[in-house]
Amino acid sequence: MKNKNYNLKLTEKEIGSIMFLFKAKKPVKVNELQQKVWGYQYNLETHTVETHIYRLRKKILNKFNDNNFIISTADGYQIK
């Protein structure tokens, strides 16, 4: 990910999450991200998505000072 002269190293799952959220143009529930980005079963109990989104937000905040790139809504995660 590049912005001006900044570089941000992202994992494959981070890129996949950003792309999926961007293309969705609406809030996406955690279980949908689990299925579509991670390939996990719909009803699997894990906090993988939440952990990755947390780390991704932290990377973006530290590098670009943007605390609202990925937002949480009652309906899921969304890029605005």
Secondary structure, 3 states (H helix, E strand, C coil): CEECCEECCCCHHHHHHHHHHHHHCCCECHHHHHHHHHCCCCCCCCCHHHHHHHHHHHHHHHHHCCCCCEEEECCEEEEC
